[in-house]
Amino acid sequence: MSRNPLHNQDGIGLIAAIFLIVVVAMFGVLIARYTMISAQASAEDYLWAQALYSAESGAKLRILEHDNGGNWVNWTDPTIQGFTLTLRSQGVLLVGPAFLPTAIAPNIFDLTVQAQRASISRTIEVRYSTP
């Protein structure tokens, strides 16, 4: 009596185990990639928020200086939280406390502040008035 080769199932367990290991490994790689991308996105969101708050702080300090309510010592290269600030008013770079924002109308001023560090940059525009 000879054995039918179609009924020989020796080794099917090994093939099933290898298939299962490959599928589980693929899920592991996908989960690791998703975790890495999520962590990177969270770090970028954090830096974007820091840049925004640094730009807002620079604008507030400049408005205080303009209204004689503050004295920021280093206007030539202002930095907040590691972000370098660029302050402009109507396209004019504001370098020192003597350079006040230019008025677009009586007592109405525009101020643009850009906070930049490495590849992260945020720009805000502020319009304010003085009494």
C-alpha positions in Angstrom: 0.0 0.0 0.0 1.5 3.3 -1.0 0.8 6.7 0.6 -1.0 9.3 -1.4 1.2 12.4 -1.7 -1.8 14.8 -1.4 -2.6 13.4 2.1 0.9 14.0 3.4 0.7 17.0 5.8 4.1 16.7 7.4 5.6 20.2 7.8 2.4 22.2 7.6 2.9 23.3 11.2 6.3 24.8 10.3 4.8 26.7 7.4 1.9 28.0 9.5 4.3 29.1 12.3 6.6 31.0 9.8 3.5 32.7 8.3 2.3 33.7 11.7 5.7 35.1 12.7 5.8 37.2 9.5 2.4 38.6 10.1 3.1 39.5 13.7 6.4 41.1 12.7 4.7 43.2 10.1 2.2 44.5 12.8 5.1 45.2 15.1 6.8 47.3 12.4 3.6 49.2 11.6 3.0 50.0 15.3 6.7 51.1 15.8 6.4 53.4 12.7 3.1 54.9 13.9 4.6 55.6 17.3 7.6 57.3 15.8 5.5 59.5 13.6 3.2 60.4 16.4 6.2 61.3 18.7 7.7 63.4 15.9 4.4 65.3 15.3 4.0 66.0 19.0 7.5 67.4 19.2 6.9 69.7 16.2 3.5 70.8 17.6 5.3 71.7 20.9 8.0 73.8 19.0 5.3 75.5 16.9 3.5 76.5 20.1 6.7 77.7 21.6 7.5 79.8 18.5 4.0 81.4 18.6 4.3 82.2 22.3 7.8 83.7 21.8 6.5 85.9 19.0 3.6 87.0 21.1 5.9 87.8 24.0 8.2 89.8 21.7 5.2 91.8 20.4 4.0 92.5 24.0 7.5 93.6 25.1 7.8 95.9 22.1 4.4 97.5 22.7 5.4 98.0 26.4 8.6 99.6 25.2 6.7 101.8 22.8 4.3 102.9 25.6 7.2 103.6 28.0 6.2 100.7 30.1 9.3 98.5 29.7 13.0 98.4 29.1 14.2 95.5 27.0 18.0 95.8 27.1 19.0 93.8 24.0 17.0 95.1 21.0 19.7 94.3 18.5 19.3 90.5 18.7 16.3 89.7 20.8 15.8 86.0 21.8 13.0 84.4 23.8 13.2 80.7 24.7 15.9 80.2 22.1 13.9 81.8 19.3 15.4 84.7 17.5 12.9 87.5 17.0 12.7 89.8 14.0 10.5 92.9 14.6 9.2 95.0 11.7 6.8 97.9 11.4 5.5 98.6 7.9 8.5 96.8 6.4 11.0 98.7 8.5 13.2 96.5 10.7 13.1 97.7 14.4 16.6 97.3 15.8 16.7 99.5 18.9 14.4 101.2 21.4 14.9 104.4 19.4 13.2 102.8 16.4 9.6 103.0 17.2 6.8 101.4 15.1 5.5 103.6 12.3 1.9 104.8 12.5 -0.5 103.8 9.7 -2.9 106.4 11.0 -2.9 108.7 14.0 -2.1 106.5 17.1 -2.6 103.2 15.2 0.5 101.0 14.7 1.2 97.8 12.9 3.9 95.4 14.2 5.1 92.2 12.7 7.1 89.7 14.8 8.8 86.6 13.5 10.2 84.0 15.9 12.6 81.5 14.3 14.8 78.6 15.5 16.2 76.1 13.1 13.4 75.1 10.7 10.5 76.3 12.9 9.2 79.8 12.3 6.1 81.7 13.3 5.0 85.2 12.3 2.4 87.3 13.9 1.0 90.7 13.0 -0.3 93.0 15.7 -2.3 96.2 15.2 -2.6 98.4 18.3 -3.4 101.9 19.2 -2.1 104.3 21.8 -4.1 106.8 23.8 
